[in-house]
């Protein structure tokens, strides 16, 4: 399914694409030179309210070269039943999301999207998502530099400091 999403020897996050909720392709290379946070999300999760903090973080830093990307997944508790237009509408209506939202993907197991397999290889087994709203931080050169667990809110000083250090 994602055979063309990852080159044979991916070296940066810019080597990956995601399906976009509008049916197009969300190419991480389009964000080259920016600081990017990729978050696996779910619309029916106890942490879904983090979408609001994600939007706020995006609004705070976007003019300095920061991009937030939601990568919805149904891998944890079947908590993402939506995809495509319904997912886009959910994000817009409930959280006024203006940052890019990928269409639903797998983030774990044999069917994991190539970005998530690469991230696990790059940062190690402890850095793999264990639940929804796991966060990966990518520097301006496309390198994974950090990850944050589900329980670390996007509004946390730890995340803000990590982003500010890269901007």
HELIX and SHEET records of a PDB file:
HELIX    1   1 UNK A   13  UNK A   15  5                                   3    
HELIX    2   2 UNK A   28  UNK A   31  5                                   4    
HELIX    3   3 UNK A   50  UNK A   61  1                                  12    
HELIX    4   4 UNK A   62  UNK A   64  5                                   3    
HELIX    5   5 UNK A   84  UNK A   95  1                                  12    
HELIX    6   6 UNK A  114  UNK A  123  1                                  10    
HELIX    7   7 UNK A  125  UNK A  127  5                                   3    
HELIX    8   8 UNK A  157  UNK A  166  1                                  10    
SHEET    1   A 2 UNK A  17  UNK A  19  0                                        
SHEET    2   A 2 UNK A  25  UNK A  27 -1                                        
SHEET    1   B 5 UNK A 100  UNK A 105  0                                        
SHEET    2   B 5 UNK A  66  UNK A  73  1                                        
SHEET    3   B 5 UNK A  35  UNK A  39  1                                        
SHEET    4   B 5 UNK A 135  UNK A 138 -1                                        
SHEET    5   B 5 UNK A 144  UNK A 148 -1                                        
END                                                                             
